[in-house]
Amino acid sequence: MTAVDVKSLGKVAVLMGGDSAERPVSLMSGNGVLAALRSQGVDAHAFDPSERNLEALKAEGFARCFVALHGRHGEDGTVQGALELLGIPYTGSGVMASAIAMDKVMTKRIWSFAGLPTPKWKLLAAGEHGREIVRCVPDELGLPLIVKPAREGSSFGVSKVAGYSGMLEAVTLAAQFDSDVLCEEFIDGEEVTCPVLGEGASAVALPVIRIQAPDGNYDYEHKYVSNDTRYLVPSGLPAEEEAEIQRLVVEGYRLLGCRGWGRADLMIRASDRKPFLLEMNTSPGMTSHSLVPKSAAAAGMNYEQLCLYLLAGATLDNTKKAGV
C-alpha cells in the first residue's frame, strides 16, 4: 500500500451514530475507525449527524469525512448529497450508487438486467401486505423463502419463512422497518461475502470469507454479539470458485457505480455450486466482528492501514467544485 501523508488529510470527521436502526452498530464502527485514525496521527474527531447539524462540518474546518454511518440517512445517499453541497470529500460511494445499493430491489433489477445471478424475488409495496396477496407469494418463489425490508441492513426485520402460515407475520415484521417488503427465493447452501476496494477499472476484490453461523442463522446476534460464528478466510473454496465469486462481485460493484469500498453478500447453491448475489453494502461495518477488516487482513492490510487507505481516497462526485 502506498504511504499516506497524514498531515495532508487535514481535520477529519468520523461520521457515526445517526438515526437509523443500525445506530448501535454505527457507533461501534465509528469508534473503531476513530481510534485507528488517531493512532496513526490523524486529526480525527467523532461527529454524530443525529446530534449536530452537518453545516458545522464546514464551520469547524473539517477537510474530509470518514462515513461510518450505516442504514438510512447515512448509507442511502442522503448524507453523501449533503457533503456534496458542502464540498467536503467523503469515503465510499457517491450519491447515486449509495441510494441504489441501499435499495435491494433496485440493486436486483440492475443486476438482473445485466445478467448477473441473484435469487428470484417479489416486491410487496405499501398496500400489498394483506393476507390474500401475501399468502400467494410462496406459489411464485417456493418454500422456504426469505422476507426482508427493501431498505435496511444488519439483518433487521429479516425472516426465513418455512410455511404459508408464517408469511403474514414475516411481512408485518419487515414492514416495521420499510413500507416496501422484499420476498426472496431461499438459496440452500453456503453464505459468503467479498469486499471490493477501488473504483471502475481499478476496482479489485479482496479474499472471499466463508461464513459458518450456528444452524445457518446469521442474524444480528451472530453478526455483532456472540462469538459462535466462524469466519473462514482463506475461504477454503476451490480456487476457481473463489475467482468466479470475486469476478461477480467486482462486476456487480461496477454496475452500481460504487467507489472507494464495498462488500457484497452471496449464497453458493449447494446443488450445483452456483453463486448468487444478494446485496451490496456501500458503508460496511468496521466493528471487531466486521468482515471487511478480516478480509483485508488476509490480504496483508491491517485495520489501521485499511482506515488510512479509505480516508486517503475520500472524494466527491463533483470534484471540480471541490478542487480535489
Secondary structure, 3 states (H helix, E strand, C coil): CCCCCHHHHCEEEEECCCCCCCHHHHHHHHHHHHHHHHHCCCEEEEECCCCCCCHHHHHCCCCEEEECCCCCCCCCCHHHHHHHHHCCCECCCCHHHHHHHHCHHHHHHHHHHCCCCCCCEEEECCCCCCHHHHCCHHHHHCCCEEEEECCCCCCCCCEEECCHHHHHHHHHHHHCCCCCEEEEECCCEEEEEEEEECCHHHCEECCCEEEECHHHCCCHHHHHHCCCCEEECCCCCCHHHHHHHHHHHHHHHHHHCCCCEEEEEEEEECCCCCEEEEEEECCCCCCCCCHHHHHHHHCCCCHHHHHHHHHHCCECCCHHHHCC
